[in-house]
Amino acid sequence: MGLVPPAVGQISAASNTILGLPSKQTVASTGSHKRTIDMSLPGNEQHTNPDHAHLLATKWLNANKLADLVKEEGLVYKKGKFSAIEEQQLRAAIENYQHEKELSDAQLQEIIFTKNDRNRDNVFWSEITAAVPLRPIIAIYHHVRRTHHPLTKQGSWQDHEDVLLKQAVTDLGQQWEKVSARVGRRAADCRDRYRNHIVNREIRVTGPWSREEEDKLTRIVTDMTLKQGKDPDNDVFWGKVSELMGGTRGRQQCRIKWTDALSKTVKNEGQKPRWGQQDAYILVHKIDSLNVRDDTEIDWKLIPDADWNLWSAHTLQRRWLTLKKSVKGYEDMTHQEIMDILRIKKAHLPTPPSQTNKKKKERRVVSAASVNEPSDPKDDEVAGSANGAADDDSTDSAD
C-alpha cells in the first residue's frame, strides 16, 4: 500500500471522548441529491503552505514522488473522491479561464484533450489546480479529463456492448485505449467492466451468499491480512481474493461482502454487531467535530478509531445519509444547518436498556429453540447485487 498523505482537517473526536470515557488506546492520526453549499465558510485552503501550494499546482509529480515529499518535507495533499465543493471550484475555474481567454467550447476541449502529453497547456492546468487547494496538478488533470470526456455518462452497459468488449479484449489484449476506440466507452470503464463483470461470468454466482462462501471469504481475507500483521480493511488485493474464491464471486462482490458484512463480525469476536442509538450518537458528534462545509468533504475511512471500529466506511456513510434524511427539508439545507438540528436531536447520550428488559429478551430467545437469527438482508442484497454495479475508478485501482 502506498503512503497515505496526512489528514487535512479530518481528525474527528475520539468515540470514548464523545461518550465521556477514557480511551483504551491512543492512536496518532497521520451521494447524489440536491445540495446547498455555503462557500463563505473557511475551507482547507486556510491550512495550505504557500510553497507547497505552488509545488502542487506547477509540478507534475507522480505518486512515488508525492509520497517522498510527504515523508521528507511534510507535504500535505488530498487524495480520493472530489467533494461537491471541489467540483464547484473546478467548474468555476474552468469557466473563468474560458471566459478570460475567449475560448469556444471546441477550443477548450482541444486544451483538455491534447493528443500528446508533452503539448499540455501548463498555464491552463496550473491555473485551475490553484483553485482547488491541496490537490496535485496530476490529479486535477486526470479528473477533468475523466469528467469532461465525451464518452462519460453513457448509462448502463448493454448486452451487445459486453459482446463487443469481450471480442475487443480477445483481439487486442488489455490495451484499454485501443479497446476504448473500438467499443466506444472510456478506457477506464472498459477496464473495470471487463475485470468486474466479464471475467469468469459463466461461473459467476449472484444473489445471497451461502454460509460456506462467507466462511471461505473470511478465511481467505484473514490469511492474507491478519495472520500477516496487515490491515484486513485496507491491505486486501480483491482480484487475488476473487481468484482464490474460484472466480465464482467477483472482486467487487468480495470487497463489498467483506467490508459491509463480515469484517465487523470478525472484529467483534464472531458476534454480528447491531447498529444502535449509541452508534448514531457517536457518528453525529464525530462528524460535527470535523467542521467541514459539506459532507462530501468527509474522508469516511478516517471516522473510526481504536475504540469504535466495527463499521466500514461505506456503512458509516450510509448510516449518515439515513440520519440526514431524517431532517425534514434537508435537501434545501446547508451541511451546517443539518448539523445544527442533528446536534440537538443527539444532544444526550442514549440511556442503555434496563437490566430487566434485557433479561426478558434473553428468556424469549432461549425459550424458542427453533429461532435462528436471520442474516441482515441489506448485507446480502448489497453484496449479492455487486455483479451489476459499476465500479468507482478511485476505489478499485489497487490491483
C-alpha positions in Angstrom: 0.0 0.0 0.0 1.2 3.5 -0.8 1.9 6.0 1.9 -1.2 7.9 2.8 -0.9 11.7 2.9 -1.6 13.4 6.3 -5.3 14.0 7.0 -6.4 17.5 6.1 -8.8 18.8 8.8 -10.1 15.3 9.1 -9.3 14.3 12.7 -12.7 13.6 14.3 -13.2 13.5 18.1 -12.4 10.1 19.7 -15.5 8.0 20.4 -14.7 7.5 24.0 -14.2 11.2 24.4 -17.7 11.7 23.0 -19.0 9.1 25.5 -17.1 10.6 28.4 -14.9 7.5 28.8 -11.2 7.0 28.9 -9.7 5.7 25.7 -8.4 2.2 25.6 -5.7 3.2 23.2 -4.3 6.4 21.8 -3.8 6.3 18.1 -2.0 9.1 16.2 -3.9 10.1 13.1 -1.4 10.7 10.5 -24.4 10.7 -2.8 -26.3 12.2 -5.2 -29.0 14.7 -4.2 -29.6 18.4 -4.3 -27.1 20.3 -2.2 -27.0 23.8 -0.7 -23.4 24.7 -0.1 -22.2 27.8 1.9 -19.0 28.7 0.2 -18.4 31.6 2.6 -17.3 29.2 5.3 -13.5 28.6 5.7 -12.1 25.5 4.0 -8.9 23.6 3.6 -7.2 26.5 1.8 -6.6 28.1 5.2 -4.2 25.2 6.1 -2.2 25.4 2.9 1.6 26.0 3.0 2.2 28.6 0.2 5.3 26.9 -1.1 3.6 23.5 -1.1 0.5 25.0 -2.8 2.8 26.4 -5.6 4.5 23.0 -5.9 1.3 21.1 -6.2 -0.1 23.5 -8.8 3.0 23.6 -11.0 5.0 20.3 -10.7 3.8 17.1 -12.4 4.7 14.8 -9.6 3.9 11.0 -9.7 2.6 9.1 -6.7 6.1 8.0 -5.6 7.5 11.5 -5.6 4.5 12.8 -3.7 5.0 10.1 -1.1 8.7 11.1 -0.8 7.7 14.7 -0.2 5.2 13.7 2.4 7.9 11.8 4.3 10.8 14.3 3.7 9.1 17.7 3.7 5.8 17.2 5.4 3.8 17.8 2.3 0.1 17.7 2.8 -2.2 16.9 -0.1 -5.6 15.3 -0.8 -6.4 12.0 -2.4 -9.6 10.2 -3.2 -13.0 11.3 -4.4 -13.5 15.0 -5.2 -16.0 16.8 -2.9 -19.0 18.7 -4.2 -17.2 21.9 -3.2 -14.1 20.9 -5.1 -16.3 20.2 -8.2 -17.8 23.6 -7.8 -14.4 25.2 -7.5 -13.2 23.4 -10.6 -16.2 24.3 -12.7 -15.8 28.0 -11.8 -12.1 28.0 -12.5 -12.6 26.4 -16.0 -15.4 28.7 -16.8 -13.4 31.8 -15.8 -10.4 30.6 -17.9 -12.6 30.1 -20.9 -14.2 33.5 -20.5 -10.9 35.4 -20.0 -9.3 33.7 -23.0 -12.5 34.0 -25.1 -12.3 30.3 -25.9 -15.1 28.4 -27.7 -16.2 25.0 -26.3 -14.3 23.3 -29.1 -11.1 25.2 -28.3 -11.5 24.3 -24.6 -11.9 20.6 -25.5 -8.7 20.8 -27.5 -6.8 22.2 -24.5 -8.2 19.5 -22.2 -7.6 16.6 -24.6 -4.3 17.3 -26.2 -3.1 14.2 -28.1 0.4 14.4 -26.7 1.1 14.9 -23.0 4.2 16.9 -23.9 2.0 19.5 -25.5 -0.2 20.1 -22.4 -1.1 23.7 -21.7 0.7 24.1 -18.4 -0.8 27.6 -17.8 -4.3 26.2 -18.0 -3.7 23.2 -15.8 -1.8 25.3 -13.2 -4.4 28.0 -13.0 -7.4 25.6 -12.4 -5.3 23.5 -10.0 -4.6 26.6 -7.9 -8.4 27.0 -7.5 -8.7 23.6 -5.7 -6.4 23.7 -2.6 -4.3 20.6 -1.7 -4.9 18.7 -5.0 -1.8 17.9 -7.1 -1.9 19.1 -10.7 -1.7 15.5 -12.0 -4.9 14.6 -10.1 -6.7 17.6 -11.5 -5.5 16.7 -15.0 -6.9 13.1 -14.8 -10.1 14.2 -13.0 -11.0 16.9 -15.5 -10.2 14.7 -18.5 -12.4 12.0 -17.0 -15.4 14.2 -16.1 -15.3 16.1 -19.5 -14.7 13.1 -21.6 -17.3 12.9 -24.4 -17.9 9.2 -23.6 -18.7 9.9 -20.0 -22.1 9.1 -18.5 -23.4 6.8 -21.2 -25.6 4.9 -18.9 -25.7 1.2 -18.1 -23.8 -1.3 -20.3 -25.9 -3.2 -22.8 -25.5 -6.8 -23.8 -24.2 -6.0 -27.3 -21.5 -3.8 -25.7 -20.4 -6.6 -23.5 -20.1 -8.9 -26.5 -18.1 -6.1 -28.3 -15.9 -5.6 -25.3 -15.1 -9.3 -24.9 -14.2 -9.6 -28.5 -12.0 -6.5 -28.4 -10.0 -7.8 -25.5 -9.6 -11.2 -27.3 -8.3 -9.3 -30.3 -6.3 -6.6 -28.7 -5.5 -7.8 -25.2 -5.8 -5.4 -22.3 -4.7 -2.4 -24.2 -7.6 -0.3 -22.9 -7.1 2.8 -25.1 -7.3 0.7 -28.2 -10.2 -1.3 -26.7 -12.0 2.0 -25.9 -11.8 3.2 -29.5 -13.4 0.0 -30.7 -16.1 -0.2 -28.0 -17.0 3.5 -27.7 -16.5 3.7 -23.9 -13.8 5.3 -21.8 -10.7 3.2 -21.4 -11.2 3.0 -17.6 -14.8 2.0 -18.0 -13.8 -0.8 -20.4 -11.2 -2.0 -17.9 -13.5 -2.0 -14.9 -16.4 -3.6 -16.8 -14.2 -6.4 -18.1 -12.4 -7.3 -14.9 -15.5 -6.9 -12.7 -18.3 -8.3 -14.9 -16.9 -10.2 -17.9 -14.1 -12.3 -16.5 -15.5 -15.6 -15.2 -19.0 -14.5 -16.0 -20.0 -18.1 -17.0 -19.3 -19.3 -13.4 -20.2 -16.2 -11.5 -22.7 -16.6 -8.7 -25.1 -13.8 -7.9 -27.7 -13.4 -5.1 -27.3 -14.2 -1.3 -24.1 -15.7 -0.1 -24.1 -19.2 1.4 -22.6 -19.8 4.8 -19.8 -21.8 3.1 -19.0 -18.9 0.9 -18.9 -16.5 3.8 -16.6 -18.8 5.8 -14.3 -19.2 2.7 -14.1 -15.5 2.1 -13.4 -14.9 5.8 -10.6 -17.5 5.8 -9.0 -16.0 2.6 -9.0 -12.4 3.9 -7.8 -13.2 7.4 -5.0 -15.4 6.0 -4.0 -12.6 3.6 -4.0 -9.9 6.3 -4.5 -10.6 10.0 -2.2 -13.6 10.0 0.5 -11.5 8.3 0.0 -8.4 10.6 -1.8 -6.4 7.9 -5.0 -4.3 7.9 -8.0 -6.5 6.9 -9.9 -3.5 5.6 -7.2 -1.7 3.6 -4.4 -4.2 2.7 -6.5 -6.6 0.6 -6.0 -7.3 -3.1 -9.5 -8.2 -4.2 -8.5 -9.6 -7.6 -6.5 -12.2 -5.8 -9.3 -12.8 -3.3 -11.7 -13.4 -6.2 -9.2 -15.8 -7.8 -8.9 -17.8 -4.5 -12.7 -17.9 -4.4 -12.5 -19.9 -7.6 -13.8 -16.9 -9.6 -17.4 -17.7 -8.5 -17.6 -14.3 -6.8 -16.1 -11.1 -8.4 -13.6 -8.8 -6.9 -16.3 -6.2 -6.2 -18.7 -8.7 -4.7 -16.0 -9.9 -2.4 -14.9 -6.4 -1.3 -18.5 -5.3 -0.5 -19.4 -8.5 1.3 -16.3 -8.3 3.5 -16.4 -4.6 4.3 -20.1 -4.3 4.8 -21.0 -7.7 6.4 -18.1 -9.9 7.5 -15.4 -7.6 8.7 -17.4 -6.3 11.6 -18.3 -9.8 12.8 -14.6 -10.8 12.8 -13.7 -7.7 14.7 -16.5 -8.4 17.2 -15.1 -11.9 18.1 -17.5 -13.7 15.8 -20.7 -12.0 17.0 -22.6 -9.9 14.5 -23.0 -6.4 16.0 -26.1 -4.3 15.6 -26.2 -0.6 14.9 -27.7 1.2 17.9 -28.6 4.6 19.2 -25.1 5.0 20.8 -23.5 4.4 17.4 -25.7 7.1 15.9 -24.8 9.5 18.8 -21.1 8.9 18.2 -21.4 9.3 14.4 -23.2 12.6 14.7 -20.7 14.1 17.2 -17.7 12.8 15.2 -19.0 14.5 12.0 -19.8 17.6 14.0 -16.2 17.7 15.3 -14.8 17.8 11.7 -16.1 21.3 10.9 -16.5 20.5 7.2 -18.5 22.7 4.8 -20.2 19.7 3.1 -20.4 16.0 3.9 -18.7 15.2 0.5 -15.6 16.6 2.1 -15.5 13.8 4.7 -13.0 11.0 4.4 -15.1 8.2 5.8 -12.1 5.9 6.3 -10.8 8.3 9.0 -14.0 8.3 11.1 -13.5 5.0 13.0 -11.0 4.9 15.9 -9.4 2.3 18.2 -12.4 2.1 20.4 -15.1 2.3 17.7 -14.0 0.4 14.6 -16.7 -2.2 13.8 -18.3 -0.2 11.0 -16.9 0.1 7.4 -16.5 3.5 5.7 -19.4 2.6 3.4 -21.6 1.6 6.3 -20.9 4.9 8.1 -21.6 6.9 5.0 -24.9 5.0 4.5 -25.9 5.5 8.2 -25.1 9.2 7.9 -27.3 9.5 4.9 -30.2 7.9 6.9 -29.6 10.4 9.7 -29.5 13.3 7.3 -32.7 12.3 5.6 -34.4 12.2 9.0 -34.2 16.0 9.0 -37.3 17.4 7.2 -36.3 19.6 4.3 -32.6 18.5 4.3 -32.4 18.9 0.5 -32.6 22.7 0.8 -30.3 23.0 3.9 -26.6 23.5 4.1 -24.5 20.9 5.9 -24.2 23.3 8.9 -27.9 23.7 9.1 -28.4 20.0 9.1 -25.8 19.6 11.8 -27.4 22.2 14.0 -30.6 20.1 14.0 -28.9 16.7 14.5 -26.7 18.2 17.2 -29.9 18.9 19.2 -31.6 15.6 18.3 -28.5 13.8 19.5 -27.6 16.1 22.4 -27.8 13.4 25.1 -26.2 10.0 25.3 -28.9 7.4 24.8 -29.9 5.6 28.0 -28.8 1.9 28.0 -31.7 -0.6 28.1 -32.7 -1.6 31.6 -31.4 -4.9 33.0 -35.0 -6.1 33.5 -35.8 -5.7 29.8 -32.6 -7.3 28.8 -33.4 -10.4 30.9 -36.8 -10.7 29.4 -35.4 -10.5 25.9 -32.9 -13.2 26.7 -35.6 -15.5 28.1 -37.7 -15.2 25.0 -34.8 -16.1 22.7 -33.6 -19.0 24.9 -37.0 -20.5 25.2 -37.6 -20.6 21.5 -35.3 -23.4 20.4 -36.3 -23.1 16.7 -35.5 -19.5 16.4 -32.5 -18.7 14.2 -31.2 -15.2 13.8 -31.6 -14.2 10.2 -28.7 -12.6 8.3 -29.1 -8.8 7.5 -30.9 -8.7 4.2 -29.2 -5.4 3.4 -25.8 -7.0 3.6 -26.9 -9.9 1.3 -28.6 -7.5 -1.1 -25.6 -5.2 -1.4 -23.1 -8.0 -1.7 -25.2 -10.1 -3.9 -26.0 -7.3 -6.4 -22.4 -6.2 -6.7 -22.2 -8.1 -10.0 -24.5 -5.4 -11.5 -22.9 -2.3 -10.0 -20.4 -0.1 -11.7 -17.0 0.4 -10.1 -15.6 3.7 -9.0 -12.2 4.4 -10.5 -10.8 5.7 -7.3 -11.6 2.7 -5.2 -10.7 -0.2 -7.4 -7.3 0.6 -8.9 -5.2 -1.1 -6.2 -4.7 -4.3 -8.1 
